[in-house]
Amino acid sequence: MKRLLSIALVLLIALVAIAGCSGKNEGEGKAPGPSGQTGDSAGGDAKLEEVTLKIMIPGDRPSDMDLVIAEAEKRMKDTINVKLDVVFVPWSDLAQKTQVTLASGENIDLIFDAPWLHINQMIANGFYEPLDDLLAQYGQTVLEKRPQQMWNYNKYGGKIMAVPLGVSYMSGNSYMVRKDIREKLGVPPIKTYEDLIAFAYKVKEQEKGIIPMTAGSGTYSFVAHHALNDYETHVRPTHALGNSLMLYYKNNDGKVYNLLEDREPIGTWLANTRKWFTDGLIFKDILTTKDFHQPISAGKVAIVTNGAFGIGDSLKNTLKNNVPDSELETVTFFNPEKGANITDFKQWNFLAVPKVSKNKERAIMFLNWANEKENYDLLSYGIEGKHWEAVGDDKMKTLDTSGYSAFGYVWLWNPVDERSDVKGENEELNAVLKDADMFTTDILAGFEFDSTPVQNEVSQYNTVDGQYYTALFNGVIDPDETLKKFEAEAGPSLKKIQQELQKQIDEFLAAKAK
């Protein structure tokens, strides 16, 4: 009897053990835990073998990079067990170096790429690994830290081919204004575009030696900058010609407009800007100034276009050194109301996993780990207490940027964890830019233009553009005469580009409607 009881007890223990193992295995699949480790490593049953990830990103290596990497590797040792070999490539060499690296088959685990670099070409040539399955299995935190719109509209061929790096869905914009001059002239705070121009005229009349206004090229020209806050027609550049508004979208209607045929509202903006130039409001050397912010930092200009809501400390300090009693402010006509602004959610920086990588799973585990708040802080800003100091959950104070300056935009950026500087300006507006739900979705979100059928026409157009565009959009030359020259020299090319772009858009919208 005792023997039977002993046998029964042994069997019972065995069954309990089997049940326990079975239950444990059900919860220990390969899905990543919060630190990016697989269930096996999370449970401590099997430590992952150490691997070194080679990561290629643009920029200059910070002097304290080794300190940051050492801390990161220490944190990863008992979880995903990764060492980091981060290779920095100078911006000037980036296109050639990354292309040669990929073509040679060199083992790289993560690499920076972008639409303005060669991501479309590299994807078409089969250099990058699709990430949908890898992210689903090892990158849940990476997925969660980016809104669904960012994933939906940054796919290639319907697949996630690289991780989008971004913290906003459009850029801020404003005008830098000499606040000290405005107050000296008794002008109240500027609220409208008409107020801004009235101030420029007053500067011309009463501040001898000060140039009222200047601007840059492309998006920073006077006319294109005005278009950024066009809430009546929502004029925007097309997919075909970069920042050029010779072809443009408006009204979010999926149509391509040609400035040679449909002048308004851009025609009025061109005429107004030309008048300001002939009236002496605009810097006469606007076309030959390499850094269009230099005149205002030198104390020579009262108003300049600006691609942000705030002003960097460097420019402020330079102006203070040149004009001790000076003060700058920003004026913006951005509308922060929900739905007022249109975006396609397209991001401009990406991190891809090359097909040649021998550590694809671990590369995504690393990104998952790096997208946790405390690890994101480390890799983005450096050692807390040495390079930066936390101010609450979403702000920071910089301490020593000489050893480690923030460069998360080339390998980490996500809109949830990115901190703003405690001294930042217009944070309420910047918060709008980071909230995907505050935007109206562009009807062409997800559309990609294939310029191959019109590549000769694009080349021909660009030659003419280089001669006239910046001068035209800054009022330096007469709009009517210049548009006639555009018509004569680039009209047929522009028309063919317009027709091909419209054809592809119509096909895209028809497919989307099915």
C-alpha positions as CSV (number, residue, x, y, z in Angstrom):
1,M,0.0,0.0,0.0
2,K,2.8,2.4,0.9
3,R,4.5,1.5,-2.4
4,L,1.3,2.3,-4.3
5,L,1.0,5.6,-2.5
6,S,4.6,6.4,-3.3
7,I,4.1,5.7,-7.0
8,A,1.0,7.8,-7.0
9,L,2.8,10.7,-5.3
10,V,5.6,10.5,-7.9
11,L,3.1,10.5,-10.7
12,L,1.3,13.5,-9.2
13,I,4.5,15.5,-8.8
14,A,5.4,14.6,-12.4
15,L,2.0,15.8,-13.7
16,V,2.2,19.0,-11.7
17,A,5.7,19.7,-13.1
18,I,4.6,19.0,-16.7
19,A,1.6,21.3,-16.3
20,G,3.8,24.0,-14.9
21,C,6.2,23.7,-17.8
22,S,3.4,23.7,-20.2
23,G,1.8,26.8,-18.7
24,K,5.2,28.5,-18.6
25,N,6.0,27.8,-22.3
26,E,2.6,29.3,-23.4
27,G,3.7,32.6,-21.9
28,E,7.2,32.5,-23.2
29,G,7.0,32.9,-26.9
30,K,9.3,35.2,-28.9
31,A,7.3,38.4,-28.3
32,P,9.5,41.0,-26.8
33,G,9.1,42.2,-23.2
34,P,9.3,45.9,-22.3
35,S,13.1,45.8,-22.7
36,G,13.0,44.2,-26.1
37,Q,14.2,40.8,-25.0
38,T,12.5,37.6,-26.1
39,G,10.4,35.6,-23.7
40,D,13.3,33.2,-23.3
41,S,15.8,35.8,-22.1
42,A,13.1,37.6,-20.1
43,G,12.4,34.4,-18.2
44,G,16.1,33.9,-17.5
45,D,16.1,30.4,-19.0
46,A,18.7,31.2,-21.7
47,K,20.9,34.3,-22.0
48,L,21.2,35.7,-25.4
49,E,24.6,35.4,-27.0
50,E,26.4,38.7,-27.2
51,V,26.4,40.4,-30.6
52,T,27.8,43.7,-31.9
53,L,25.5,45.8,-34.0
54,K,27.1,48.0,-36.6
55,I,25.1,51.2,-37.1
56,M,25.8,53.8,-39.7
57,I,24.4,57.3,-39.2
58,P,25.3,60.8,-40.4
59,G,27.1,63.5,-38.5
60,D,30.2,63.9,-36.4
61,R,31.0,61.6,-33.5
62,P,30.5,63.4,-30.1
63,S,33.6,63.4,-27.9
64,D,31.6,61.7,-25.1
65,M,30.1,59.0,-27.4
66,D,32.1,56.3,-25.8
67,L,30.8,57.2,-22.3
68,V,27.2,57.0,-23.5
69,I,27.7,53.7,-25.4
70,A,29.4,52.2,-22.3
71,E,26.3,53.0,-20.2
72,A,24.0,51.7,-22.8
73,E,25.9,48.4,-23.1
74,K,25.9,48.1,-19.3
75,R,22.1,48.4,-19.3
76,M,21.7,45.9,-22.1
77,K,24.1,43.3,-20.8
78,D,21.5,41.2,-18.9
79,T,18.7,41.6,-21.3
80,I,19.3,41.8,-25.1
81,N,23.2,41.6,-24.6
82,V,24.2,44.0,-27.4
83,K,27.4,45.9,-28.1
84,L,27.3,49.0,-30.3
85,D,29.6,49.9,-33.1
86,V,28.2,53.3,-34.2
87,V,29.9,54.6,-37.4
88,F,29.4,58.3,-38.1
89,V,29.6,59.5,-41.7
90,P,30.1,63.3,-42.5
91,W,27.0,64.8,-44.1
92,S,28.9,65.8,-47.2
93,D,29.9,62.1,-47.8
94,L,26.7,60.5,-46.7
95,A,25.1,59.7,-50.1
96,Q,28.2,58.2,-51.6
97,K,29.4,56.4,-48.5
98,T,26.1,54.7,-47.7
99,Q,25.5,53.7,-51.3
100,V,28.9,52.2,-51.6
101,T,28.5,50.4,-48.3
102,L,25.2,48.8,-49.3
103,A,26.4,47.9,-52.8
104,S,29.5,46.2,-51.4
105,G,27.5,43.9,-49.2
106,E,29.4,45.1,-46.0
107,N,27.6,43.8,-42.9
108,I,25.6,46.7,-41.5
109,D,22.8,46.1,-39.1
110,L,21.1,49.5,-39.1
111,I,21.6,52.4,-41.5
112,F,20.2,55.9,-42.0
113,D,18.4,56.7,-45.2
114,A,15.8,59.2,-46.4
115,P,13.6,60.2,-49.3
116,W,15.9,63.1,-50.0
117,L,18.9,60.7,-50.0
118,H,18.3,57.4,-51.8
119,I,15.8,55.3,-49.8
120,N,13.5,54.8,-52.8
121,Q,16.4,53.6,-54.9
122,M,17.8,51.3,-52.2
123,I,14.4,49.7,-51.6
124,A,13.9,49.2,-55.4
125,N,17.3,47.6,-55.6
126,G,16.4,45.2,-52.8
127,F,18.9,46.3,-50.2
128,Y,16.5,46.6,-47.2
129,E,14.6,44.0,-45.2
130,P,10.8,44.4,-44.8
131,L,10.2,45.1,-41.1
132,D,6.5,44.3,-40.6
133,D,7.0,40.8,-39.1
134,L,10.2,41.8,-37.2
135,L,8.5,44.8,-35.6
136,A,5.4,42.7,-34.7
137,Q,7.6,40.1,-33.0
138,Y,10.4,42.2,-31.5
139,G,9.5,45.8,-31.7
140,Q,6.2,46.5,-30.0
141,T,7.5,49.6,-28.2
142,V,8.8,50.9,-31.5
143,L,5.3,50.5,-33.0
144,E,3.5,52.0,-30.0
145,K,5.7,55.1,-29.8
146,R,4.6,56.2,-33.2
147,P,1.0,56.9,-34.1
148,Q,-0.7,54.7,-36.7
149,Q,-0.8,57.6,-39.2
150,M,3.0,57.7,-39.2
151,W,3.2,54.0,-40.1
152,N,0.3,54.0,-42.6
153,Y,1.8,56.8,-44.7
154,N,5.5,56.0,-44.6
155,K,5.2,52.5,-46.2
156,Y,6.8,51.5,-49.5
157,G,4.9,49.2,-51.7
158,G,2.5,48.6,-48.7
159,K,5.3,47.4,-46.4
160,I,7.3,48.9,-43.6
161,M,10.7,49.1,-45.1
162,A,12.3,51.4,-42.5
163,V,11.5,52.9,-39.1
164,P,10.3,56.5,-39.5
165,L,12.2,59.0,-37.4
166,G,10.2,62.1,-36.6
167,V,8.5,64.1,-33.9
168,S,6.1,66.2,-35.8
169,Y,3.9,66.3,-39.0
170,M,4.8,69.7,-40.4
171,S,7.4,72.3,-39.6
172,G,6.8,75.4,-37.5
173,N,7.2,78.7,-39.3
174,S,7.4,82.4,-38.3
175,Y,9.1,85.7,-38.9
176,M,11.9,86.9,-36.7
177,V,11.3,90.5,-35.8
178,R,13.4,93.1,-34.0
179,K,11.3,93.6,-31.0
180,D,13.4,96.5,-29.7
181,I,12.8,98.4,-33.0
182,R,9.1,97.7,-33.0
183,E,8.8,99.0,-29.5
184,K,11.0,102.0,-30.3
185,L,8.6,102.9,-33.1
186,G,5.6,102.6,-30.9
187,V,4.2,99.7,-33.0
188,P,2.0,97.3,-31.0
189,P,2.6,93.5,-31.1
190,I,2.1,92.2,-34.6
191,K,-1.0,90.0,-35.1
192,T,-1.6,89.9,-38.8
193,Y,0.3,89.8,-42.1
194,E,-0.9,93.4,-42.8
195,D,0.6,94.5,-39.4
196,L,3.9,92.9,-40.4
197,I,4.1,94.8,-43.7
198,A,2.9,98.0,-42.1
199,F,5.8,97.6,-39.6
200,A,8.2,97.1,-42.5
201,Y,7.1,100.4,-44.1
202,K,7.6,102.2,-40.8
203,V,11.1,100.8,-40.5
204,K,11.9,102.1,-43.9
205,E,10.6,105.6,-43.1
206,Q,12.0,106.0,-39.6
207,E,15.0,103.7,-39.1
208,K,17.7,104.8,-41.4
209,G,20.4,102.2,-41.9
210,I,18.1,99.3,-41.1
211,I,16.8,97.1,-43.9
212,P,13.1,96.3,-43.3
213,M,13.0,92.7,-44.7
214,T,14.9,89.8,-46.1
215,A,14.3,86.1,-46.9
216,G,15.8,83.0,-48.2
217,S,15.2,80.6,-51.1
218,G,12.7,77.8,-51.6
219,T,10.3,77.5,-48.7
220,Y,12.0,80.5,-47.1
221,S,11.3,82.9,-49.9
222,F,8.7,85.6,-49.2
223,V,5.9,84.1,-51.4
224,A,6.5,80.4,-50.4
225,H,6.6,81.4,-46.8
226,H,3.3,83.2,-47.1
227,A,1.8,80.1,-48.6
228,L,2.6,78.1,-45.4
229,N,-0.2,80.0,-43.7
230,D,-2.6,80.1,-46.5
231,Y,-5.7,78.8,-44.8
232,E,-8.1,79.8,-47.6
233,T,-6.8,77.7,-50.4
234,H,-4.1,75.6,-48.8
235,V,-1.6,76.0,-51.6
236,R,1.3,73.5,-51.3
237,P,4.2,72.2,-53.5
238,T,3.7,69.0,-55.5
239,H,5.5,65.7,-55.4
240,A,7.2,66.5,-58.7
241,L,9.3,69.6,-58.3
242,G,10.5,69.8,-54.7
243,N,9.6,73.1,-53.1
244,S,8.7,74.8,-56.4
245,L,5.2,76.3,-56.6
246,M,5.3,76.5,-60.4
247,L,3.2,73.4,-60.1
248,Y,1.1,73.3,-56.9
249,Y,-1.8,71.7,-55.1
250,K,-4.7,73.6,-53.5
251,N,-7.9,72.9,-51.7
252,N,-6.8,69.3,-50.9
253,D,-8.7,68.2,-54.1
254,G,-6.2,65.9,-55.7
255,K,-5.6,68.3,-58.7
256,V,-2.3,69.6,-60.0
257,Y,-2.3,73.3,-60.9
258,N,0.1,75.0,-63.2
259,L,1.1,78.6,-62.3
260,L,1.4,79.5,-66.0
261,E,-2.3,78.7,-66.4
262,D,-3.8,79.2,-62.9
263,R,-2.3,82.3,-61.4
264,E,-4.4,82.8,-58.2
265,P,-3.7,83.1,-55.4
266,I,0.0,82.9,-56.1
267,G,-0.1,85.7,-58.7
268,T,-1.3,88.2,-56.1
269,W,1.4,87.2,-53.7
270,L,4.0,87.6,-56.4
271,A,2.7,91.1,-57.3
272,N,2.7,92.2,-53.7
273,T,6.2,91.0,-53.1
274,R,7.4,92.8,-56.3
275,K,5.9,96.0,-55.0
276,W,7.7,95.6,-51.6
277,F,11.0,95.2,-53.5
278,T,10.5,98.2,-55.7
279,D,9.4,100.2,-52.6
280,G,12.7,99.4,-51.0
281,L,11.4,97.1,-48.2
282,I,13.4,94.0,-49.3
283,F,17.2,93.7,-49.0
284,K,18.7,94.5,-52.4
285,D,21.4,91.8,-51.9
286,I,18.9,89.1,-51.1
287,L,20.1,86.8,-54.0
288,T,23.8,86.9,-53.1
289,T,23.6,86.4,-49.3
290,K,24.6,82.8,-48.6
291,D,23.1,82.7,-45.0
292,F,19.8,84.6,-45.2
293,H,19.7,84.9,-41.3
294,Q,23.2,86.6,-41.3
295,P,21.8,90.1,-41.9
296,I,19.5,90.0,-38.9
297,S,22.1,88.5,-36.6
298,A,24.4,91.3,-37.8
299,G,21.8,93.9,-36.8
300,K,21.1,95.1,-40.3
301,V,17.5,93.8,-40.8
302,A,14.2,94.1,-38.9
303,I,12.3,91.1,-40.3
304,V,13.3,87.7,-41.8
305,T,11.5,84.4,-42.6
306,N,12.1,81.6,-40.1
307,G,11.5,77.8,-40.3
308,A,10.5,77.4,-36.7
309,F,8.4,78.9,-34.0
310,G,11.4,79.9,-31.9
311,I,14.9,81.4,-32.3
312,G,18.1,79.5,-31.5
313,D,20.4,80.8,-28.8
314,S,23.3,81.1,-31.1
315,L,21.6,83.6,-33.4
316,K,20.3,85.6,-30.4
317,N,23.8,85.7,-28.8
318,T,25.4,86.8,-32.1
319,L,22.9,89.7,-32.4
320,K,23.5,90.7,-28.8
321,N,27.2,90.8,-29.4
322,N,26.7,93.0,-32.5
323,V,23.9,95.2,-31.1
324,P,23.9,95.0,-27.2
325,D,20.5,96.5,-26.7
326,S,18.7,94.5,-29.4
327,E,16.0,91.9,-28.8
328,L,14.3,89.4,-31.1
329,E,10.8,88.0,-31.1
330,T,8.9,85.7,-33.4
331,V,5.6,86.4,-35.1
332,T,3.6,83.5,-36.6
333,F,0.3,83.3,-38.4
334,F,0.0,79.5,-37.8
335,N,-3.5,78.4,-37.0
336,P,-3.4,75.8,-34.1
337,E,-7.0,74.8,-34.3
338,K,-7.8,71.1,-34.9
339,G,-8.0,70.3,-38.6
340,A,-6.8,73.7,-39.8
341,N,-3.5,72.3,-41.2
342,I,-3.1,69.6,-43.8
343,T,-0.4,66.9,-43.6
344,D,0.6,63.8,-45.4
345,F,2.4,62.5,-42.3
346,K,5.5,61.9,-44.4
347,Q,8.7,61.7,-42.4
348,W,12.1,62.7,-43.8
349,N,14.5,60.5,-41.9
350,F,14.5,56.7,-41.6
351,L,16.5,53.8,-40.1
352,A,16.6,50.7,-42.2
353,V,17.8,47.1,-41.6
354,P,20.0,46.0,-44.6
355,K,19.3,42.5,-46.0
356,V,22.9,41.6,-45.4
357,S,22.6,42.0,-41.7
358,K,23.2,38.8,-39.7
359,N,21.5,40.3,-36.7
360,K,18.1,41.5,-37.9
361,E,16.2,40.3,-34.9
362,R,18.7,41.8,-32.4
363,A,18.7,45.1,-34.4
364,I,15.0,45.4,-33.8
365,M,15.3,44.3,-30.2
366,F,17.9,47.1,-29.8
367,L,15.5,49.7,-31.3
368,N,12.8,48.5,-29.0
369,W,15.1,48.9,-26.0
370,A,16.2,52.4,-27.3
371,N,12.5,53.5,-27.6
372,E,12.0,53.1,-23.8
373,K,11.9,56.5,-22.1
374,E,15.0,56.1,-19.9
375,N,17.1,54.6,-22.7
376,Y,15.8,57.1,-25.3
377,D,17.0,59.9,-22.9
378,L,20.4,58.3,-22.6
379,L,21.0,57.9,-26.4
380,S,19.4,61.2,-27.3
381,Y,20.8,63.6,-24.8
382,G,23.7,61.7,-23.1
383,I,24.5,61.2,-19.4
384,E,21.9,62.8,-17.1
385,G,23.6,65.2,-14.7
386,K,26.6,65.7,-17.1
387,H,25.1,66.5,-20.5
388,W,21.6,67.4,-19.6
389,E,19.1,67.6,-16.7
390,A,15.4,66.5,-16.7
391,V,12.7,69.1,-16.1
392,G,9.6,67.1,-15.5
393,D,8.7,64.3,-17.9
394,D,8.9,66.1,-21.2
395,K,11.4,69.0,-20.9
396,M,15.1,69.2,-20.4
397,K,17.9,71.7,-19.6
398,T,21.1,71.3,-21.5
399,L,24.3,71.3,-19.5
400,D,27.3,70.3,-21.6
401,T,26.5,70.1,-25.3
402,S,30.2,70.2,-26.3
403,G,30.6,66.5,-25.1
404,Y,27.2,65.2,-26.4
405,S,24.8,67.3,-28.5
406,A,21.3,65.9,-29.3
407,F,21.2,64.0,-32.6
408,G,18.2,61.7,-32.1
409,Y,16.8,62.7,-35.4
410,V,19.3,60.4,-37.2
411,W,18.5,57.2,-35.3
412,L,15.9,57.5,-32.6
413,W,13.3,60.2,-32.9
414,N,9.8,59.4,-31.8
415,P,7.0,61.9,-30.9
416,V,6.3,60.5,-27.5
417,D,9.7,60.6,-25.8
418,E,11.3,63.6,-27.4
419,R,11.9,66.3,-24.8
420,S,11.7,70.1,-25.5
421,D,14.2,72.6,-24.1
422,V,13.0,74.2,-21.0
423,K,13.9,77.6,-22.6
424,G,11.9,76.8,-25.7
425,E,9.4,79.3,-27.2
426,N,5.8,78.7,-28.3
427,E,5.7,75.2,-26.8
428,E,1.9,75.2,-27.2
429,L,2.3,75.5,-31.0
430,N,5.0,72.8,-31.1
431,A,2.7,70.5,-29.2
432,V,0.2,70.9,-32.0
433,L,2.8,69.8,-34.5
434,K,3.5,66.6,-32.6
435,D,-0.2,65.6,-32.3
436,A,-1.2,63.5,-35.3
437,D,-4.9,63.9,-34.5
438,M,-4.7,67.7,-34.8
439,F,-4.3,67.5,-38.6
440,T,-6.5,67.0,-41.6
441,T,-5.1,64.1,-43.7
442,D,-3.8,65.1,-47.1
443,I,-5.9,63.3,-49.8
444,L,-2.6,62.3,-51.3
445,A,-1.1,60.8,-48.1
446,G,0.8,57.7,-49.1
447,F,1.3,58.8,-52.7
448,E,4.7,58.5,-54.3
449,F,5.5,60.1,-57.7
450,D,7.6,58.1,-60.2
451,S,9.4,60.8,-62.2
452,T,11.0,58.3,-64.6
453,P,8.6,59.0,-67.5
454,V,9.4,62.7,-67.3
455,Q,13.0,62.8,-66.1
456,N,14.2,64.7,-69.1
457,E,11.5,67.3,-68.7
458,V,12.3,67.7,-64.9
459,S,15.9,68.3,-65.8
460,Q,14.9,70.9,-68.4
461,Y,12.6,72.6,-66.0
462,N,15.2,72.7,-63.2
463,T,17.6,74.5,-65.5
464,V,15.1,77.3,-66.0
465,D,14.1,77.3,-62.4
466,G,17.7,77.9,-61.4
467,Q,17.7,81.1,-63.4
468,Y,14.5,82.7,-62.3
469,Y,12.6,81.1,-59.4
470,T,14.3,82.5,-56.3
471,A,14.4,86.0,-57.8
472,L,10.7,85.8,-58.8
473,F,9.5,84.5,-55.4
474,N,11.4,87.3,-53.6
475,G,10.1,90.2,-55.7
476,V,13.5,90.9,-57.4
477,I,12.1,90.6,-60.9
478,D,8.8,91.4,-62.5
479,P,6.3,88.6,-62.3
480,D,4.5,89.1,-65.6
481,E,7.7,89.3,-67.6
482,T,9.3,86.4,-65.8
483,L,6.3,84.1,-66.2
484,K,6.5,84.8,-70.0
485,K,10.1,83.6,-69.9
486,F,9.1,80.5,-67.9
487,E,6.4,79.8,-70.6
488,A,8.8,80.2,-73.4
489,E,11.7,78.3,-71.9
490,A,10.0,75.7,-69.7
491,G,6.3,75.8,-70.6
492,P,6.1,72.5,-72.5
493,S,8.3,70.6,-70.0
494,L,6.1,71.9,-67.1
495,K,2.9,70.9,-68.9
496,K,4.2,67.4,-69.5
497,I,5.3,67.0,-65.9
498,Q,1.8,68.3,-64.8
499,Q,0.1,65.8,-67.0
500,E,2.2,62.8,-65.8
501,L,1.8,63.8,-62.2
502,Q,-2.0,64.1,-62.6
503,K,-2.2,60.8,-64.3
504,Q,-0.4,59.0,-61.4
505,I,-2.5,60.8,-58.8
506,D,-5.7,59.8,-60.6
507,E,-4.6,56.2,-60.6
508,F,-3.6,56.4,-56.9
509,L,-7.0,57.9,-55.9
510,A,-8.9,55.4,-58.0
511,A,-7.1,52.5,-56.3
512,K,-7.7,54.0,-52.9
513,A,-11.4,54.3,-53.6
514,K,-11.8,50.6,-54.3
